[in-house]
Amino acid sequence: MYRKNDIQLAAKIVELDLLRDELYEELMRQLGSKAHELLRKIQNQ
C-alpha cells in the first residue's frame, strides 16, 4: 500500500513533468531549433 506522501510526491512529479513540457514548447516557439542548444548549454553550466 502506498502512503499519502508517496502519492503526493508522484502527483507532483507528474505535474512538474507536464509543466516542463509546456515550458519547453514555449521555448521552442520562441527560439525554434536553438531551444535545445540553449537548454543543453544551461544544463552544462
C-alpha positions in Angstrom: 0.0 0.0 0.0 1.2 3.5 -0.8 1.4 6.2 1.8 -0.3 9.5 1.3 3.1 11.2 1.0 4.2 8.8 -1.7 1.1 9.5 -3.8 1.5 13.3 -3.3 5.2 13.1 -4.5 4.2 11.1 -7.5 1.4 13.5 -8.4 3.8 16.4 -8.0 6.3 14.8 -10.3 3.6 14.3 -13.0 2.5 17.9 -12.5 6.1 19.2 -12.9 6.6 17.0 -16.0 3.5 18.5 -17.7 4.7 22.0 -16.8 8.2 21.2 -18.2 6.5 20.1 -21.5 4.5 23.3 -21.7 7.6 25.5 -20.9 9.7 23.6 -23.5 7.0 24.1 -26.2 7.0 27.8 -25.4 10.8 27.9 -25.6 10.6 26.1 -29.0 8.1 28.6 -30.2 10.4 31.5 -29.3 13.7 30.0 -30.3 12.9 27.2 -32.8 15.8 24.8 -33.3 18.0 26.8 -31.0 15.9 25.9 -27.9 17.6 22.6 -27.5 21.0 24.1 -27.8 20.2 26.7 -25.1 18.8 24.1 -22.7 22.0 22.0 -23.1 24.2 25.0 -22.6 22.4 26.0 -19.4 22.3 22.4 -18.1 26.1 22.1 -18.5 27.0 25.2 -16.7 
